[in-house]
Amino acid sequence: MNLLAFDTSTEHMLIALQRCGVVTPWQFDGVGGAQSSTQLIPSIQRLMAQADLRFDQLDAIVFGAGPGAFTGLRTACAVAQGLAFGAGVPVLPVDTLLAVAEDARHRLASNGPLAVTALLDARMDELYAASYFYESELWKQIKGYKLIKPEELVWDGRSTLAGNVFTSYAKRLPSTGAQPCVALPTAAALLRLAPALLAAGSAVPAAQALPHYVRDKVAQTTAERQALKNALQP
């Protein structure tokens, strides 16, 4: 299939493009955050030109739907909708934590059964967490999304911890005795997940594509920030 995938839910802007008959996808890794709103479309257009593809030749546009940074999720969803409307192609929203689990599986070169607890930095001293199990080339979610403090994470004793939280929260996460896997919701992971999700009927018309928010509150008050600062001081 011809697939365009991108994720801007973290500090990275990740894009990948797959063309039928070509083994290696075209990829781009840039600075995300506020820059995604101005750089995502030009970066996509450059990859499409490199692959000599038109948007109406795509089978689907895949994006990381969340959870993640509010601005990044809105940017990715809006771009996916706009491109899909113009090209008349479906949109495939993919859970970012599932993409983290898939990126971890790929980094670990695992093709057998694998349990992963995916973790993304939610800022405001919290994590997004969900658990998945991979078997027979399919992923199944075994624990739904949670927004938790690092100390509130309960390790099940067998899953691999994967994500982008191990620098910021290393001393506050449970000790597993195993090396955690640094992973992101990469666009390449979205491409690998897409065929099974499309086959399962997860694609939607552009108008129905929505970001997935887990947190309603987007910022701390001045008092909350000061209280957190005081609590972290030795």
C-alpha atoms as an extended CHARMM CRD file, in Angstrom:
* protein
*
       234  EXT
         1         1  MET       CA              0.0000000000        0.0000000000        0.0000000000  PROA      1               0.0000000000
         2         2  ASN       CA              0.9090000000        3.6580000000       -0.3880000000  PROA      2               0.0000000000
         3         3  LEU       CA              0.7860000000        5.1450000000        3.1020000000  PROA      3               0.0000000000
         4         4  LEU       CA              1.7300000000        8.4790000000        4.6650000000  PROA      4               0.0000000000
         5         5  ALA       CA              2.2360000000        8.4870000000        8.4410000000  PROA      5               0.0000000000
         6         6  PHE       CA              3.2020000000       11.2230000000       10.8950000000  PROA      6               0.0000000000
         7         7  ASP       CA              3.2750000000       11.9310000000       14.6160000000  PROA      7               0.0000000000
         8         8  THR       CA              3.7330000000       15.2290000000       16.4590000000  PROA      8               0.0000000000
         9         9  SER       CA              2.5900000000       14.1210000000       19.9280000000  PROA      9               0.0000000000
        10        10  THR       CA              6.0740000000       14.5210000000       21.4700000000  PROA      10              0.0000000000
        11        11  GLU       CA              8.9900000000       16.9250000000       21.0420000000  PROA      11              0.0000000000
        12        12  HSD       CA              9.7490000000       15.1930000000       17.7140000000  PROA      12              0.0000000000
        13        13  MET       CA              8.0680000000       15.6910000000       14.3550000000  PROA      13              0.0000000000
        14        14  LEU       CA              8.1890000000       12.2380000000       12.7640000000  PROA      14              0.0000000000
        15        15  ILE       CA              7.0990000000       11.4900000000        9.1990000000  PROA      15              0.0000000000
        16        16  ALA       CA              7.3310000000        8.3350000000        7.0850000000  PROA      16              0.0000000000
        17        17  LEU       CA              6.0860000000        7.5120000000        3.6220000000  PROA      17              0.0000000000
        18        18  GLN       CA              5.6500000000        4.0360000000        2.1760000000  PROA      18              0.0000000000
        19        19  ARG       CA              5.2570000000        3.3740000000       -1.5350000000  PROA      19              0.0000000000
        20        20  CYS       CA              4.0470000000        0.0530000000       -2.8880000000  PROA      20              0.0000000000
        21        21  GLY       CA              6.9210000000       -1.9910000000       -4.2440000000  PROA      21              0.0000000000
        22        22  VAL       CA              9.6330000000       -0.0480000000       -2.4010000000  PROA      22              0.0000000000
        23        23  VAL       CA             11.1170000000       -1.8190000000        0.6280000000  PROA      23              0.0000000000
        24        24  THR       CA             12.6030000000        1.1370000000        2.5240000000  PROA      24              0.0000000000
        25        25  PRO       CA             10.2270000000        3.9810000000        3.4620000000  PROA      25              0.0000000000
        26        26  TRP       CA             11.1240000000        7.6420000000        3.1650000000  PROA      26              0.0000000000
        27        27  GLN       CA             11.4960000000        9.1430000000        6.6640000000  PROA      27              0.0000000000
        28        28  PHE       CA             11.9920000000       12.5030000000        8.3430000000  PROA      28              0.0000000000
        29        29  ASP       CA             12.7540000000       13.3120000000       11.9980000000  PROA      29              0.0000000000
        30        30  GLY       CA             12.5480000000       16.9850000000       12.9150000000  PROA      30              0.0000000000
        31        31  VAL       CA             11.8750000000       19.2990000000       15.8210000000  PROA      31              0.0000000000
        32        32  GLY       CA              8.2750000000       19.0940000000       16.9680000000  PROA      32              0.0000000000
        33        33  GLY       CA              6.4020000000       21.2220000000       19.4630000000  PROA      33              0.0000000000
        34        34  ALA       CA              5.3060000000       24.6280000000       18.2110000000  PROA      34              0.0000000000
        35        35  GLN       CA              7.3250000000       24.2360000000       14.9930000000  PROA      35              0.0000000000
        36        36  SER       CA              5.1370000000       21.3620000000       13.8300000000  PROA      36              0.0000000000
        37        37  SER       CA              2.3300000000       23.7310000000       12.8760000000  PROA      37              0.0000000000
        38        38  THR       CA              4.5100000000       25.4650000000       10.2710000000  PROA      38              0.0000000000
        39        39  GLN       CA              6.9100000000       22.6950000000        9.2500000000  PROA      39              0.0000000000
        40        40  LEU       CA              4.7540000000       19.5740000000        9.0340000000  PROA      40              0.0000000000
        41        41  ILE       CA              3.0860000000       20.2250000000        5.6750000000  PROA      41              0.0000000000
        42        42  PRO       CA              6.2610000000       21.4090000000        3.8560000000  PROA      42              0.0000000000
        43        43  SER       CA              8.1450000000       18.3890000000        5.2170000000  PROA      43              0.0000000000
        44        44  ILE       CA              5.3960000000       16.0460000000        4.0250000000  PROA      44              0.0000000000
        45        45  GLN       CA              5.4160000000       17.6640000000        0.6010000000  PROA      45              0.0000000000
        46        46  ARG       CA              9.1770000000       17.1260000000        0.2720000000  PROA      46              0.0000000000
        47        47  LEU       CA              8.8340000000       13.4140000000        1.1220000000  PROA      47              0.0000000000
        48        48  MET       CA              5.9570000000       13.0170000000       -1.3320000000  PROA      48              0.0000000000
        49        49  ALA       CA              8.1080000000       14.6110000000       -4.0540000000  PROA      49              0.0000000000
        50        50  GLN       CA             11.0240000000       12.3170000000       -3.2330000000  PROA      50              0.0000000000
        51        51  ALA       CA              8.7490000000        9.2850000000       -3.5410000000  PROA      51              0.0000000000
        52        52  ASP       CA              7.1120000000       10.6800000000       -6.6900000000  PROA      52              0.0000000000
        53        53  LEU       CA              3.6520000000       10.2150000000       -5.1930000000  PROA      53              0.0000000000
        54        54  ARG       CA              0.5070000000       12.3090000000       -5.3150000000  PROA      54              0.0000000000
        55        55  PHE       CA             -1.7950000000       12.5420000000       -2.3090000000  PROA      55              0.0000000000
        56        56  ASP       CA             -4.6600000000       10.9650000000       -4.2680000000  PROA      56              0.0000000000
        57        57  GLN       CA             -2.4470000000        7.9030000000       -4.8060000000  PROA      57              0.0000000000
        58        58  LEU       CA             -2.3410000000        7.1870000000       -1.0620000000  PROA      58              0.0000000000
        59        59  ASP       CA             -4.4000000000        4.3530000000        0.3720000000  PROA      59              0.0000000000
        60        60  ALA       CA             -4.6330000000        6.1340000000        3.7300000000  PROA      60              0.0000000000
        61        61  ILE       CA             -3.1460000000        8.9330000000        5.8210000000  PROA      61              0.0000000000
        62        62  VAL       CA             -2.0240000000        7.6700000000        9.2320000000  PROA      62              0.0000000000
        63        63  PHE       CA             -1.4610000000        9.9270000000       12.2490000000  PROA      63              0.0000000000
        64        64  GLY       CA             -0.6420000000        9.5860000000       15.9340000000  PROA      64              0.0000000000
        65        65  ALA       CA             -3.9480000000       10.4370000000       17.5770000000  PROA      65              0.0000000000
        66        66  GLY       CA             -2.8000000000       10.6020000000       21.1970000000  PROA      66              0.0000000000
        67        67  PRO       CA             -2.4200000000       10.7580000000       24.0240000000  PROA      67              0.0000000000
        68        68  GLY       CA              0.3280000000       13.3600000000       23.8930000000  PROA      68              0.0000000000
        69        69  ALA       CA              0.9850000000       17.0840000000       23.6980000000  PROA      69              0.0000000000
        70        70  PHE       CA             -2.2300000000       19.0000000000       23.0540000000  PROA      70              0.0000000000
        71        71  THR       CA             -0.8370000000       21.3030000000       20.3560000000  PROA      71              0.0000000000
        72        72  GLY       CA              0.9170000000       18.4450000000       18.6040000000  PROA      72              0.0000000000
        73        73  LEU       CA             -2.1950000000       16.2640000000       18.5600000000  PROA      73              0.0000000000
        74        74  ARG       CA             -4.3470000000       19.0700000000       17.1530000000  PROA      74              0.0000000000
        75        75  THR       CA             -1.7330000000       19.8380000000       14.5070000000  PROA      75              0.0000000000
        76        76  ALA       CA             -1.4430000000       16.2240000000       13.3500000000  PROA      76              0.0000000000
        77        77  CYS       CA             -5.1950000000       15.7100000000       13.2580000000  PROA      77              0.0000000000
        78        78  ALA       CA             -5.8520000000       18.9550000000       11.3680000000  PROA      78              0.0000000000
        79        79  VAL       CA             -3.1740000000       18.1950000000        8.7710000000  PROA      79              0.0000000000
        80        80  ALA       CA             -4.4100000000       14.6150000000        8.3350000000  PROA      80              0.0000000000
        81        81  GLN       CA             -7.9740000000       15.8470000000        7.8580000000  PROA      81              0.0000000000
        82        82  GLY       CA             -7.0170000000       18.5930000000        5.4170000000  PROA      82              0.0000000000
        83        83  LEU       CA             -4.8490000000       16.3570000000        3.2450000000  PROA      83              0.0000000000
        84        84  ALA       CA             -7.4060000000       13.5510000000        3.2990000000  PROA      84              0.0000000000
        85        85  PHE       CA            -10.2870000000       15.8630000000        2.3660000000  PROA      85              0.0000000000
        86        86  GLY       CA             -8.3380000000       17.2250000000       -0.5720000000  PROA      86              0.0000000000
        87        87  ALA       CA             -7.1960000000       13.8260000000       -1.8120000000  PROA      87              0.0000000000
        88        88  GLY       CA            -10.3520000000       11.8820000000       -1.0570000000  PROA      88              0.0000000000
        89        89  VAL       CA             -8.5720000000        9.2250000000        0.9980000000  PROA      89              0.0000000000
        90        90  PRO       CA             -9.3920000000        7.7580000000        4.4470000000  PROA      90              0.0000000000
        91        91  VAL       CA             -7.6490000000        8.6340000000        7.7020000000  PROA      91              0.0000000000
        92        92  LEU       CA             -6.2640000000        6.1120000000       10.1770000000  PROA      92              0.0000000000
        93        93  PRO       CA             -5.8960000000        7.4800000000       13.7350000000  PROA      93              0.0000000000
        94        94  VAL       CA             -3.4510000000        5.3360000000       15.7420000000  PROA      94              0.0000000000
        95        95  ASP       CA             -2.9330000000        5.3360000000       19.5030000000  PROA      95              0.0000000000
        96        96  THR       CA              0.4540000000        6.8560000000       20.2890000000  PROA      96              0.0000000000
        97        97  LEU       CA              1.0980000000        4.4500000000       23.1670000000  PROA      97              0.0000000000
        98        98  LEU       CA              0.4950000000        1.5110000000       20.8410000000  PROA      98              0.0000000000
        99        99  ALA       CA              3.0520000000        3.0770000000       18.4950000000  PROA      99              0.0000000000
       100       100  VAL       CA              5.5020000000        3.2930000000       21.4130000000  PROA      100             0.0000000000
       101       101  ALA       CA              4.9950000000       -0.4210000000       22.0720000000  PROA      101             0.0000000000
       102       102  GLU       CA              5.5710000000       -1.2230000000       18.3980000000  PROA      102             0.0000000000
       103       103  ASP       CA              8.7080000000        0.9320000000       18.2950000000  PROA      103             0.0000000000
       104       104  ALA       CA             10.0060000000       -0.9440000000       21.3560000000  PROA      104             0.0000000000
       105       105  ARG       CA              9.3030000000       -4.3120000000       19.7210000000  PROA      105             0.0000000000
       106       106  HSD       CA             11.2000000000       -3.2190000000       16.6260000000  PROA      106             0.0000000000
       107       107  ARG       CA             14.1710000000       -1.9110000000       18.6470000000  PROA      107             0.0000000000
       108       108  LEU       CA             14.2770000000       -5.1650000000       20.6060000000  PROA      108             0.0000000000
       109       109  ALA       CA             14.0560000000       -7.1790000000       17.3630000000  PROA      109             0.0000000000
       110       110  SER       CA             11.3300000000       -9.3020000000       18.9210000000  PROA      110             0.0000000000
       111       111  ASN       CA              9.0090000000      -11.4080000000       16.7640000000  PROA      111             0.0000000000
       112       112  GLY       CA              7.7150000000      -13.6550000000       19.5290000000  PROA      112             0.0000000000
       113       113  PRO       CA              5.2490000000      -12.9650000000       22.3270000000  PROA      113             0.0000000000
       114       114  LEU       CA              6.0320000000       -9.6490000000       24.0300000000  PROA      114             0.0000000000
       115       115  ALA       CA              4.3670000000       -7.6250000000       26.8020000000  PROA      115             0.0000000000
       116       116  VAL       CA              5.0630000000       -3.8850000000       26.8180000000  PROA      116             0.0000000000
       117       117  THR       CA              4.0260000000       -1.1370000000       29.2060000000  PROA      117             0.0000000000
       118       118  ALA       CA              4.2190000000        2.0110000000       27.0890000000  PROA      118             0.0000000000
       119       119  LEU       CA              4.9750000000        5.2980000000       28.8440000000  PROA      119             0.0000000000
       120       120  LEU       CA              4.9850000000        8.8560000000       27.5130000000  PROA      120             0.0000000000
       121       121  ASP       CA              5.9290000000       12.0020000000       29.3810000000  PROA      121             0.0000000000
       122       122  ALA       CA              2.7030000000       13.9470000000       29.9690000000  PROA      122             0.0000000000
       123       123  ARG       CA              4.5350000000       16.8950000000       31.5470000000  PROA      123             0.0000000000
       124       124  MET       CA              3.0840000000       18.4410000000       34.7200000000  PROA      124             0.0000000000
       125       125  ASP       CA              4.8870000000       15.6510000000       36.6440000000  PROA      125             0.0000000000
       126       126  GLU       CA              2.7310000000       12.8940000000       35.1240000000  PROA      126             0.0000000000
       127       127  LEU       CA              2.9160000000       10.0020000000       32.6610000000  PROA      127             0.0000000000
       128       128  TYR       CA              0.5860000000        8.4870000000       30.0950000000  PROA      128             0.0000000000
       129       129  ALA       CA              0.6200000000        4.7030000000       30.4580000000  PROA      129             0.0000000000
       130       130  ALA       CA             -0.9700000000        1.6860000000       28.7690000000  PROA      130             0.0000000000
       131       131  SER       CA             -0.0230000000       -2.0000000000       28.4530000000  PROA      131             0.0000000000
       132       132  TYR       CA             -0.0550000000       -4.2080000000       25.3710000000  PROA      132             0.0000000000
       133       133  PHE       CA              0.6990000000       -7.7920000000       24.3890000000  PROA      133             0.0000000000
       134       134  TYR       CA              2.1020000000       -8.8400000000       21.0100000000  PROA      134             0.0000000000
       135       135  GLU       CA              1.5610000000      -12.3370000000       19.6350000000  PROA      135             0.0000000000
       136       136  SER       CA              1.0520000000      -13.8290000000       16.1740000000  PROA      136             0.0000000000
       137       137  GLU       CA              1.8690000000      -10.4840000000       14.5270000000  PROA      137             0.0000000000
       138       138  LEU       CA             -0.9560000000       -8.6880000000       16.3370000000  PROA      138             0.0000000000
       139       139  TRP       CA             -1.1220000000       -6.2900000000       19.2800000000  PROA      139             0.0000000000
       140       140  LYS       CA             -3.7820000000       -6.4090000000       21.9830000000  PROA      140             0.0000000000
       141       141  GLN       CA             -4.2800000000       -3.7540000000       24.6390000000  PROA      141             0.0000000000
       142       142  ILE       CA             -4.3700000000       -5.3760000000       28.0800000000  PROA      142             0.0000000000
       143       143  LYS       CA             -4.5010000000       -2.2240000000       30.2320000000  PROA      143             0.0000000000
       144       144  GLY       CA             -6.1600000000        0.9850000000       29.0920000000  PROA      144             0.0000000000
       145       145  TYR       CA             -4.8270000000        4.5060000000       29.2380000000  PROA      145             0.0000000000
       146       146  LYS       CA             -3.9350000000        6.0370000000       32.5530000000  PROA      146             0.0000000000
       147       147  LEU       CA             -2.5990000000        9.4370000000       33.5680000000  PROA      147             0.0000000000
       148       148  ILE       CA             -0.4410000000        8.8170000000       36.6180000000  PROA      148             0.0000000000
       149       149  LYS       CA              2.4150000000       10.0920000000       38.7460000000  PROA      149             0.0000000000
       150       150  PRO       CA              5.6660000000        8.1910000000       38.1590000000  PROA      150             0.0000000000
       151       151  GLU       CA              5.4210000000        6.6310000000       41.6430000000  PROA      151             0.0000000000
       152       152  GLU       CA              1.9430000000        5.3090000000       40.8440000000  PROA      152             0.0000000000
       153       153  LEU       CA              3.1200000000        3.0120000000       38.0720000000  PROA      153             0.0000000000
       154       154  VAL       CA              2.5960000000       -0.6240000000       39.0670000000  PROA      154             0.0000000000
       155       155  TRP       CA              4.8610000000       -3.0260000000       37.2140000000  PROA      155             0.0000000000
       156       156  ASP       CA              3.2840000000       -6.4120000000       36.4550000000  PROA      156             0.0000000000
       157       157  GLY       CA              6.5670000000       -8.2850000000       36.8430000000  PROA      157             0.0000000000
       158       158  ARG       CA              6.9330000000       -9.3320000000       33.2090000000  PROA      158             0.0000000000
       159       159  SER       CA              6.3500000000       -6.4800000000       30.7540000000  PROA      159             0.0000000000
       160       160  THR       CA              9.0590000000       -4.3600000000       29.1820000000  PROA      160             0.0000000000
       161       161  LEU       CA              8.8730000000       -0.7040000000       30.1700000000  PROA      161             0.0000000000
       162       162  ALA       CA              9.1950000000        1.4450000000       27.0570000000  PROA      162             0.0000000000
       163       163  GLY       CA              8.8900000000        5.1290000000       26.2900000000  PROA      163             0.0000000000
       164       164  ASN       CA             10.5350000000        8.5280000000       26.7250000000  PROA      164             0.0000000000
       165       165  VAL       CA             10.3050000000        8.9250000000       30.5110000000  PROA      165             0.0000000000
       166       166  PHE       CA             13.4620000000        7.2670000000       31.7890000000  PROA      166             0.0000000000
       167       167  THR       CA             15.6800000000       10.3380000000       31.9230000000  PROA      167             0.0000000000
       168       168  SER       CA             13.1960000000       12.6230000000       33.6460000000  PROA      168             0.0000000000
       169       169  TYR       CA             11.6840000000       10.0970000000       36.0610000000  PROA      169             0.0000000000
       170       170  ALA       CA             14.2890000000        7.3330000000       36.4100000000  PROA      170             0.0000000000
       171       171  LYS       CA             14.4950000000        7.5040000000       40.2130000000  PROA      171             0.0000000000
       172       172  ARG       CA             10.7350000000        7.6240000000       40.6610000000  PROA      172             0.0000000000
       173       173  LEU       CA              9.7550000000        4.6130000000       38.5560000000  PROA      173             0.0000000000
       174       174  PRO       CA              9.5850000000        1.0600000000       39.9380000000  PROA      174             0.0000000000
       175       175  SER       CA             12.7500000000       -0.9940000000       39.6770000000  PROA      175             0.0000000000
       176       176  THR       CA             12.3420000000       -3.9330000000       37.2930000000  PROA      176             0.0000000000
       177       177  GLY       CA             15.8860000000       -5.2670000000       37.2860000000  PROA      177             0.0000000000
       178       178  ALA       CA             15.8800000000       -4.9770000000       33.4950000000  PROA      178             0.0000000000
       179       179  GLN       CA             16.9720000000       -2.2480000000       31.1350000000  PROA      179             0.0000000000
       180       180  PRO       CA             14.0000000000       -0.1650000000       29.9620000000  PROA      180             0.0000000000
       181       181  CYS       CA             13.5890000000        0.4760000000       26.2600000000  PROA      181             0.0000000000
       182       182  VAL       CA             13.7570000000        4.0800000000       25.0720000000  PROA      182             0.0000000000
       183       183  ALA       CA             11.0340000000        4.3340000000       22.4300000000  PROA      183             0.0000000000
       184       184  LEU       CA              8.8160000000        6.8780000000       20.6770000000  PROA      184             0.0000000000
       185       185  PRO       CA              5.6030000000        6.8110000000       18.6400000000  PROA      185             0.0000000000
       186       186  THR       CA              7.6270000000        6.8900000000       15.4300000000  PROA      186             0.0000000000
       187       187  ALA       CA              6.0980000000        7.2810000000       12.0070000000  PROA      187             0.0000000000
       188       188  ALA       CA              7.8230000000        4.0440000000       10.9640000000  PROA      188             0.0000000000
       189       189  ALA       CA              5.9730000000        2.2650000000       13.7960000000  PROA      189             0.0000000000
       190       190  LEU       CA              2.7150000000        3.7530000000       12.5260000000  PROA      190             0.0000000000
       191       191  LEU       CA              3.4490000000        2.3350000000        9.0740000000  PROA      191             0.0000000000
       192       192  ARG       CA              4.0550000000       -1.1420000000       10.5020000000  PROA      192             0.0000000000
       193       193  LEU       CA              0.8150000000       -0.9980000000       12.5010000000  PROA      193             0.0000000000
       194       194  ALA       CA             -1.3110000000        0.3800000000        9.6850000000  PROA      194             0.0000000000
       195       195  PRO       CA             -1.9940000000       -2.7520000000        7.5580000000  PROA      195             0.0000000000
       196       196  ALA       CA             -3.5400000000       -4.7400000000       10.4160000000  PROA      196             0.0000000000
       197       197  LEU       CA             -5.5300000000       -1.7340000000       11.6370000000  PROA      197             0.0000000000
       198       198  LEU       CA             -6.8050000000       -0.9870000000        8.1440000000  PROA      198             0.0000000000
       199       199  ALA       CA             -7.7770000000       -4.6230000000        7.7090000000  PROA      199             0.0000000000
       200       200  ALA       CA             -9.6730000000       -4.4050000000       11.0000000000  PROA      200             0.0000000000
       201       201  GLY       CA            -11.6950000000       -1.4600000000        9.6850000000  PROA      201             0.0000000000
       202       202  SER       CA            -10.1340000000        1.2410000000       11.8690000000  PROA      202             0.0000000000
       203       203  ALA       CA             -9.8840000000        3.8610000000        9.1070000000  PROA      203             0.0000000000
       204       204  VAL       CA            -12.4180000000        6.6840000000        9.1560000000  PROA      204             0.0000000000
       205       205  PRO       CA            -13.5390000000        9.4540000000        6.8020000000  PROA      205             0.0000000000
       206       206  ALA       CA            -11.5720000000       12.6680000000        7.2770000000  PROA      206             0.0000000000
       207       207  ALA       CA            -14.4540000000       14.3960000000        9.0840000000  PROA      207             0.0000000000
       208       208  GLN       CA            -14.5250000000       11.7050000000       11.7540000000  PROA      208             0.0000000000
       209       209  ALA       CA            -10.8180000000       11.7770000000       12.6280000000  PROA      209             0.0000000000
       210       210  LEU       CA            -10.2780000000       13.1070000000       16.1370000000  PROA      210             0.0000000000
       211       211  PRO       CA             -7.3320000000       13.4460000000       18.5300000000  PROA      211             0.0000000000
       212       212  HSD       CA             -7.4130000000       11.3020000000       21.6570000000  PROA      212             0.0000000000
       213       213  TYR       CA             -7.1140000000       13.3820000000       24.8220000000  PROA      213             0.0000000000
       214       214  VAL       CA             -6.6100000000       11.6780000000       28.1870000000  PROA      214             0.0000000000
       215       215  ARG       CA             -6.0120000000       14.8280000000       30.1980000000  PROA      215             0.0000000000
       216       216  ASP       CA             -8.5020000000       17.7050000000       30.2650000000  PROA      216             0.0000000000
       217       217  LYS       CA             -6.2500000000       20.1080000000       32.1340000000  PROA      217             0.0000000000
       218       218  VAL       CA             -3.4420000000       21.6010000000       30.0250000000  PROA      218             0.0000000000
       219       219  ALA       CA             -1.5040000000       23.7310000000       32.5110000000  PROA      219             0.0000000000
       220       220  GLN       CA             -0.7710000000       24.0910000000       36.2040000000  PROA      220             0.0000000000
       221       221  THR       CA             -1.6710000000       27.1680000000       38.2150000000  PROA      221             0.0000000000
       222       222  THR       CA              1.0920000000       29.3210000000       39.6660000000  PROA      222             0.0000000000
       223       223  ALA       CA              0.3600000000       27.8780000000       43.1120000000  PROA      223             0.0000000000
       224       224  GLU       CA              0.5380000000       24.2970000000       41.7880000000  PROA      224             0.0000000000
       225       225  ARG       CA              3.8600000000       24.9450000000       40.0640000000  PROA      225             0.0000000000
       226       226  GLN       CA              5.3030000000       26.4520000000       43.2450000000  PROA      226             0.0000000000
       227       227  ALA       CA              4.0230000000       23.5610000000       45.3660000000  PROA      227             0.0000000000
       228       228  LEU       CA              5.6570000000       21.0660000000       42.9920000000  PROA      228             0.0000000000
       229       229  LYS       CA              8.9170000000       23.0170000000       43.0460000000  PROA      229             0.0000000000
       230       230  ASN       CA              8.8870000000       23.0210000000       46.8560000000  PROA      230             0.0000000000
       231       231  ALA       CA              8.1910000000       19.2880000000       46.9800000000  PROA      231             0.0000000000
       232       232  LEU       CA             11.1240000000       18.5070000000       44.6870000000  PROA      232             0.0000000000
       233       233  GLN       CA             13.6190000000       20.5930000000       46.6200000000  PROA      233             0.0000000000
       234       234  PRO       CA             15.9530000000       18.5720000000       48.9040000000  PROA      234             0.0000000000
